[in-house]
Amino acid sequence: MTQNNLRLLGSAVALAFGVAACAAPPPAAAPQPPAQPQQPAAPAAEPIRILVSMKGPGGGNPFWAAVERGALEKGKELGVEVIVLAPPAESDVQAQIAQVEDQIAKGVKAIAIAPTDPAALRPVLERAQQQGIKVLFIDTKGDLPGATFIGTNNELGAKLGVDYLCKNLPKGSKVAILQGIIVQSTGKARADGARTGLTECGMNIVAELSAEWDRAKATSVMEDILTRHPDIQGVFASNDNMALGAVEALKNAGVNDKVIVVGFDANPDAAAAILAGEMEATVAQNPYNMGAFGVENALKLIRGETIPEVIDTGTELVTKENAERYK
Amino acid sequence: MALATQTPSEARARSLRVRLIPYIDRFGILLLVLLMLAIGTITQPDVFLTWRNLSNIPGQNAANAALAIGMFVVIVTAGIDLSVGSVLVLAMMTTAVLARAQALPPILLVFVPILVGIGVGLFNGLGLTVLRLPHPFIVTLGTLNIARGLANLISGGVPISGLPSEVRFLGNGVIPIGDVQIPVSLVVIAVLYVGFWVFLQYTRTGRHLYAIGGNPQAARVSGINVERTLVLAYVLCGATAGLAGLLVAGRTNSGFPNAGIGAELDAISAVIIGGASFFGGRGSVLGVLAGVLVIGLLRNILNLNDVQVFWQQVLIGLVIILAVFIDVLRRRAGSASD
């Protein structure tokens, strides 16, 4: 009974494309010749260098790999030299600070950064600004007044995800939210967006628990929720790993076909699970845009143009109809 | 001896306490488990003691139970193994990568995580004894990083979903007995704990582990091969961490690179709550099991009551301190009676 609302699903997809369209990039700046003779500080032959500092290595995570690809391809297109760096782990704040310091010393003109820890990165980024280096944030909003943030509006993304539950379940259905780590801005924004969305459409939120982004923890938490509320009808998980963990618990309890599961991130495993009918939907971010918009807008700042304070890279609802693209 | 100088009434009170001590010593932690069961039943009378809830407990705690028993063997020798969470993920990702590549018959894949664990454990043990690194903290801190790095390298840091049923059996299988579905992970943990209990209580090597933790110098003088026994302790700890990786892989039907982050702390907590001493030579297998259950039941009860994760952290911290404080009181009472 959960799968036969295909017409509603179609409209949800249409809405998703609508949102994505709203977030379409501003027209690309005219490509620059590789050499930048108008830059007095750099020697004539040296191209403009832009640092893209990510939270984790692209080799370890498809998300950062897409950010990296977006940044490098946009850099090539615009004729600027893009240096992409990341600490070995998302928790390694010190390594990211050191990398930024080293690149300041090497003379980058702009930094597009996804800060591992906004407060810890602030001093080094302020130092960069004092030296005339332009700073903007990608993926995660940093702690620097006036600096532009380019990334997913996670609250809107979560709303887009729970919208699928709203459209496919009767009013008053019992639903649960599996939160990420809510001391992180992403975790909080997604939990808030989901709560608001589900409350607005009249769902009965019976449990809101954190599984700390972790698949195994999500299985345990989902088991406990099922114990308490065997008649649960929908689950929104703040990332796909937790959604997939919840699916394991639902399968073991033999109720996978009775519960709609919606995740976030559109990772390949989730896309496969959607195609297999084990979960119903997920929300795709656009990491490629984060890299590309980051480089493009960094160049605009270097040229003295003004850019908006927030640039949404867009989200898209992924269901059976378009999951193939994310496998 | 000291009793001789006391008044008769004091002596009687003290002797009662002295007679109670062995029981509290053995069963004190079980009281904490019973208390948890009582709180669970009172706050969720319709849910907590149902089979549906109780049958979740083994699966939710099997991995920590496996990690904790290995950690216990190491802590009994006055050591520590910080690498178990990383061993868990390395074992899990190695298995998942080999499963995806179909490099081995699925039934042999089951042994892979254990072998990976034994390998890292051997490295830890040799680092401690052959390289003579000053404290197990150092070598296992090294392997904590190495094993997680290797896990990311071999898998590209990407989760791998969909494992063969043979690999999933221990972590996710059930054995139907009449209407009741017994989780295989419960059987695994039962066999593991009985095995370790027999080993530590009744074998010569098992007693040597306690002796080394109690007083390494005395152990060496009395002819125990301290180095070899220590290596064995770290190998056992690695092997159980590998088993934990297999259990988590089975339960989640995947290998995911963020598995086991901070798992060593849960394992250490369980061992310490269960009454083992950080200074070695003391603790019991039953205590470790109780420690695992205390943490697991606490999480289960808090989840059932929709308590948010921040409070869960606070309460687990308080339980660790409370459990060890009870232990301190108990020992003070014990030493006063000598």
Contacts between the chains, C-beta under 8 A, distances in Angstrom:
chain1	res1	chain2	res2	distance
A	56	B	157	7.8
A	57	B	157	7.5
A	59	B	156	6.4
A	59	B	157	6.8
A	60	B	152	5.3
A	60	B	156	6.6
A	60	B	157	2.8
A	60	B	158	7.6
A	60	B	257	7.2
A	61	B	157	5.5
A	61	B	158	7.2
A	62	B	158	6.4
A	88	B	149	7.5
A	179	B	309	7.7
A	182	B	309	7.8
A	207	B	306	5.5
A	208	B	306	7.0
A	208	B	308	7.6
A	209	B	303	5.9
A	209	B	306	6.7
A	209	B	308	7.3
A	209	B	309	7.1
A	210	B	308	6.8
A	210	B	309	3.8
A	212	B	309	6.9
A	213	B	258	7.1
A	214	B	258	6.5
A	214	B	259	7.6
A	214	B	261	7.9
A	215	B	159	7.6
A	215	B	252	4.8
A	215	B	254	6.5
A	215	B	256	5.2
A	215	B	259	7.5
A	216	B	63	7.3
A	216	B	248	5.2
A	216	B	251	6.4
A	216	B	252	5.2
A	216	B	259	6.4
A	219	B	59	7.8
A	219	B	251	6.1
A	219	B	252	6.0
A	220	B	56	7.4
A	220	B	59	7.7
A	220	B	60	4.3
A	220	B	299	7.3
A	220	B	303	7.6
A	221	B	303	5.7
A	223	B	56	4.3
A	223	B	59	7.4
A	223	B	60	6.8
A	224	B	53	7.6
A	224	B	56	6.9
A	224	B	300	6.0
A	224	B	303	3.7
A	224	B	304	5.5
A	225	B	303	7.3
A	226	B	52	7.9
A	227	B	47	5.7
A	227	B	50	7.1
A	227	B	52	5.4
A	227	B	53	4.4
A	227	B	56	6.5
A	227	B	304	6.6
A	228	B	44	7.2
A	228	B	47	5.4
A	228	B	304	5.3
A	230	B	52	7.6
A	241	B	159	6.9
A	241	B	256	6.3
A	241	B	258	7.6
A	244	B	161	6.9
A	244	B	252	7.6
A	244	B	254	7.1
A	245	B	252	6.0
A	248	B	172	7.8
A	248	B	251	6.9
A	248	B	252	5.8
A	248	B	253	5.9
A	252	B	172	7.1
A	267	B	159	7.2
A	268	B	158	7.8
A	269	B	159	5.7
A	269	B	161	4.2
A	269	B	254	7.0
A	272	B	161	6.8
A	272	B	162	7.8
A	273	B	161	7.6
